[in-house]
Structure formats: structure tokens, C-alpha cells
Amino acid sequence: MSTRREPHVDARREYCTACGDHTPHEVTIEQANRHTDATSEENRKYAKVPRRRSECKRCGTVDEETLV
């Protein structure tokens, strides 16, 4: 899967279900290929979807969601 990452500069405090508390998280936005079976390179170029990835800096739990 091809992705482009843009790291968030500051650690965000978000709720972590594994820790049960608000903890520092590293948040990135990735541009992921939506359709890897697209028939041509030109179609694959436009078949991208933004995904938000949040990783707890305390326990390492990762949450991902599609931003549409």
C-alpha cells in the first residue's frame, strides 16, 4: 500500500481505550490507495483516501479511521 505521511508536530492527548486515560498520541494523516486493483496507473493515481492514524505513546495501541 502506498502512503504519504504528514506527521503531527506536537503530541496530542487523546483517550486511549487500552490505557483507560487521556495519554500522549502521535497522530498522522496518510493518503492510502483505495483501489489497489484499479486497471490502470492513471486510475490508481486518483483512487486515494485520507486515513487518520493515532498511536498511543504509552502503550503503543494504534487506531485508524478513514476520513471521508
N, C-alpha and C positions, 0 to 999 in steps of 0.2 A: 504494500500500500504506500502510495506516495503522499508525503505530508510536508507542509511548510509550517514551522513553529515560530510563534512570536511570544517570547517569554514575558511574563508579567514582572515588572521591576521589583515591586515590594511584595513581601509575603502577606497574603490575606489571611484573616482569621475567619474561618468558616466552621460550621458544625460538622463534626466527624461522628458518624454513627458507630464506628468501631471503638472510638475513644470515649464517646458519650459526653463530649465537651467541645467548645469552640477552640480550635487549635490553628497554628500557622499552616497555610497551604501554599503550594506552588501552583499557579494557575496558568495554563497555556491555551491558546486557540490554534487548532490545527485545521488545515484545508485538506480534507481526505477525499479520495476518489469515491464517488457514489456508485458508479457502474464500472467495475473493472472488466466486464465482458463487452464493453462498447465495441462496435465493429471497426471503427477507425480511430486513428490517433487524434484526428480533429474532434471527434465526438467525445473522447476521453478528456480532452483539454477543458471542455465546458461542463463535465459531469462531476463537479466538486461540491462538497457540502462542508460548512464550518462545524467543527466539533470542539466543545469546551472540555478540557481535561484538568481535573483538580486532584492534586496528590497531597495527602496529609504528611507534614514533615515530622510528626511524632511517631506514627505507626506505619506509614507507607501505603495506606489504603488509597486506591485510585477510583475516582468517579468520573465517568464520561457521559456527555449528553450531546445530542445533535441539536444545533441551533438553526431552526428553520423558521 
